[in-house]
Amino acid sequence: MGSRTPLFAEHVRLGARIVPFGGWDMPLHYGSQLEEHHAVRRAAGMFDVSHMRPVDIEGVQARDFLRHLLANDVARLTQPGKALYSCMLNPEGGVIDDLIVYLRGPEHYRLVVNAATAAKDLDWMAQQRAGFAVDIRPREDLAMIAVQGPEARTKTLPLLAAPLAEQAQALAPFFATEHEDWFVGRTGYTGEDGFEIMLPATEAATLWQALEQAGVQPCGLGARDTLRLEAGMNLYGQDMDEETGPLEAGLGWTVAWEPTERDFIGRAALSAQRERGGLRRFVGLVLEGRGVLRGHQQVLIDGEVDGEITSGGFAPTLGGSIALARVAPTIGERCAVLIRDKAVPARVVKPPFARHGKALIDLA
């Protein structure tokens, strides 16, 4: 038996299929993964993401610490509530984790790290804090609910306390606001608009039930994965890991090279990779033949194996099979994928495949 979130009883009540994920017992779906996927693209769905770990970083050197710890630069966060996506690298340039960091105020930040890597992340942060006047505080007292979809904000706002609702309604994308122990970010992992809400664990079930009454569809990990794949968003452990850095995972845009004097962990290794050249490309694929694209299938370029799918599956919004893949830099507009020892033609595209309720790639 894995760890359970404060909403576990709600998942059981709703008849969810429970599966192990990153050491947690989590809902895969509540009956139909396909219906849950479409609910998010067309209306509103909610996800229990309480297995993810908020971590508060505080102290007079919190900013300096995070500028050293992360590949992106928190100095870019100049307004309270602004969020930043970054990788946390090892000295070799591999990704320990990808995360979001929010500026809450002077000397006060909040990170949200992945469930499966939370313990490892906290150990790494503790090792790197030497020499910095900073406190690292995991917020195990908080739960987290993501509400996503074109109707997510309108269905959620009436359920928030009046001061928080007013602030949340005015939020720009990738900003957050807070009131008492509630923290609301206009962020997500589906390619749709919506909120990610951190709140006291003791109040999570009440919000979940209120959202359900408001017509928000409970959604599990299955829909979350197909939605993020369509949105071209990386999944840690598949699209990048400690052996694969951001430059070969389509995340070069998250590395802040300026100012040149900022010496973040992994910078020297990434600089050497850039100078060496020949980096693998991270691309999208659309299957043109029969079959389903899956992780670890081999990609053929001019008949030779020269790449691998990192994430793949059926895309409900598009009605076909798509994938993210790491391939040789010489790839053109066409390739093939080995599916059951058969080379099936595929088209190379630039993700995302779908966002804001619409397909962005034509399968025809």
Secondary structure, DSSP 8 states (H G I E B T S, - for coil): --B--TTHHHHHHTT-EEEEETTEEEEEESS-HHHHHHHHHHS-EEEE-TTSEEEEEESTTHHHHHHHHBSS-GGG--STTBEEEEEEE-TTS-EEEEEEEEEEETTEEEEEE-TTTHHHHHHHHHHHTTTS--EEEE-TTEEEEEEESTTHHHHHGGGS-HHHHHHHHT--TTBEEEETTEEEES--SSSS-EEEEEEEGGGHHHHHHHHHHTT-EEE-HHHHHHHHHHTT---BTTTBBTTB-GGGTT-GGG----STT---TTHHHHHHHHHH----EEEEEEE-SSS---TT-EEEETTEEEEEEEEEEEETTTTEEEEEEEE-TT--SEEEEEETTEEEEEEEE-S-SEETTEE-S---
